């Protein structure tokens, strides 16, 4: 696939996922009750669910560079924050690197503290470097970009440079719901190693009828997901999206460490001619045993 479609933007596939967050909103409100140190948000819950999903579905943490496949050594989520909700306010990049023991509460506090620090200081390492580079003379800037892309293609960019670049993270997230907008499908970039882009829409209320005919008011959010189809197949993507939705609709799992293997009941189809019934097996999804290719780490 990497030789047939060498560019990431040639292999984009899109999915629009609609999620019932009614139970999740109650979970978040209970977390915030009496907590004056920091405020947990829906965005924090989505980030936690993404990290838990990737720990359990490690092929989602794969990328292609220079027509070669790589598995990342860590899980990273990047997003952009504005210093204020105005047209002229500057944007800042934040990158969250997952640690195995992290939970919803620790992720919430880390994001809350880092966002507050960036807004108070109005700076961070990534944006400070970008501000300096864009001031270079145009010929020098063009030569620098050419050299940087050449290094990127061969995987030679120093860690000191790529570790603060959102284009080198597992997932790039845009919280459009924070500005009252709906989810959309955002493009990927050929530069860097990012293989997944997710936009989060605003909360919408809908009326849903249950099996007894009773109507309930529920909260829903849409996710616009763009992935590089070369890193896994459609079945793997679908199962991964379903797992993320499961974590969001069963939020008690968010209190577990993000690296906790997910235990689930799996229905195993049996050929009809055997006369056997569908089997249900309790299986533990251990991320350490899900890698299918002996490919290089980066």
Residue pairs with C-beta under 8 A, 6 or more apart in sequence:
1 11
1 229
1 230
2 64
2 67
2 68
2 69
2 230
3 67
5 11
5 230
6 67
7 190
8 64
8 188
8 189
8 190
8 195
8 228
8 230
9 187
9 188
9 189
9 190
11 228
11 229
11 230
12 187
12 188
12 226
12 227
12 228
12 229
13 226
13 227
13 229
13 234
13 237
14 185
14 224
14 225
14 226
15 224
15 225
15 227
15 237
15 241
16 183
16 185
16 222
16 223
16 224
16 225
17 222
17 223
17 225
17 241
17 244
17 245
18 220
18 221
18 222
19 220
19 221
19 222
19 223
19 245
19 248
19 249
20 208
20 218
20 219
20 220
20 249
21 42
21 203
21 219
21 220
21 221
21 248
21 249
22 218
22 219
23 249
23 250
23 251
24 42
24 45
24 248
24 249
24 251
25 42
25 203
25 219
27 45
27 251
27 252
27 254
28 40
28 41
28 42
28 45
28 251
31 40
31 104
31 105
31 108
32 39
32 40
37 109
38 108
38 109
38 112
38 113
39 108
39 112
40 104
40 105
40 108
40 112
41 108
42 177
42 200
42 203
42 221
43 111
43 175
43 177
43 178
43 200
44 104
44 107
44 108
44 111
44 112
45 104
45 248
45 251
45 254
46 173
46 198
46 200
46 223
46 248
47 77
47 96
47 107
47 111
47 173
48 102
48 103
48 104
48 107
48 247
48 254
48 258
49 244
49 247
49 248
49 254
50 77
50 171
50 173
50 198
50 244
51 75
51 77
51 98
51 102
51 107
51 258
52 244
52 247
52 253
52 254
52 256
52 258
52 260
52 262
53 60
53 240
53 243
53 244
53 247
54 60
54 61
54 75
54 170
54 171
55 75
55 98
55 100
55 258
55 259
55 260
55 287
56 243
56 261
56 262
56 285
56 287
56 290
57 236
57 239
57 240
57 243
57 290
58 71
58 287
58 290
58 291
59 231
59 232
59 236
59 290
59 291
59 292
60 170
60 195
60 196
60 227
60 231
60 232
60 236
60 237
60 240
61 71
61 72
61 75
61 170
62 69
62 70
62 71
62 72
62 195
62 231
62 232
62 295
63 69
63 70
63 72
63 193
63 194
63 195
63 228
63 231
63 298
64 70
64 195
64 228
64 230
64 231
65 152
65 153
65 155
65 193
65 298
66 153
66 154
66 155
68 155
68 295
68 296
69 231
69 293
69 295
69 296
70 155
70 193
70 295
70 296
70 297
70 298
71 291
71 295
71 296
71 297
71 298
72 170
72 193
72 297
72 298
73 297
73 298
74 97
74 98
75 97
75 98
75 170
76 95
76 96
76 97
76 98
76 168
76 169
76 170
76 171
77 95
77 96
77 98
77 169
77 170
77 171
77 173
78 93
78 94
78 95
78 96
78 166
78 169
78 171
78 172
78 173
78 194
79 93
79 94
79 96
79 166
79 172
79 173
79 174
79 175
80 91
80 92
80 93
80 94
80 166
80 174
81 91
81 92
81 94
81 115
81 118
81 119
82 89
82 90
82 91
82 92
83 89
83 90
83 91
83 92
83 118
83 119
83 122
85 179
90 122
90 127
91 127
92 118
92 119
92 123
92 124
92 126
92 127
93 124
93 126
93 127
93 164
93 166
94 111
94 114
94 115
94 118
94 124
95 126
95 163
95 164
95 166
95 169
96 107
96 110
96 111
96 114
98 258
99 258
100 257
100 258
100 259
101 257
101 259
102 110
102 257
102 258
103 254
103 255
103 256
103 257
103 258
104 251
104 254
104 255
105 255
107 258
118 124
125 164
126 164
126 165
126 166
129 164
133 141
133 144
134 141
136 144
148 157
149 191
151 157
152 191
152 192
155 298
162 168
162 192
162 193
165 192
166 172
166 194
167 189
167 191
167 192
167 193
167 194
168 192
168 193
168 194
169 193
169 194
170 194
170 195
170 196
171 194
171 196
171 197
171 198
172 186
172 194
172 196
172 197
172 198
173 197
173 198
173 199
173 200
174 186
174 197
174 198
174 199
174 200
175 199
175 200
176 182
176 183
176 184
176 199
176 200
176 201
176 202
177 183
177 200
177 201
177 202
177 203
177 221
180 202
181 201
181 202
182 201
182 202
182 222
183 199
183 200
183 201
183 221
183 222
183 223
183 224
184 199
184 224
185 199
185 224
185 225
185 226
186 197
186 199
186 224
186 226
187 197
187 226
188 194
188 195
188 197
188 226
188 228
193 298
195 227
195 228
195 231
196 225
196 226
196 227
196 228
197 225
197 226
197 227
198 223
198 224
198 225
198 226
199 223
199 224
200 221
200 223
201 221
201 222
201 223
201 224
202 221
203 219
203 220
203 221
204 219
204 220
204 221
204 222
205 217
205 218
205 219
205 220
206 217
206 218
206 220
207 215
207 216
207 217
207 218
208 215
208 216
208 217
208 218
209 215
209 216
210 216
225 241
227 237
229 237
232 240
243 262
246 253
247 253
247 254
253 262
259 287
261 284
261 285
261 286
261 287
262 284
262 285
263 282
263 283
263 284
263 285
264 282
264 283
264 285
265 280
265 281
265 282
265 283
266 280
266 281
266 283
267 278
267 279
267 280
268 278
268 279
268 280
268 281
269 278
270 276
270 277
270 278
270 279
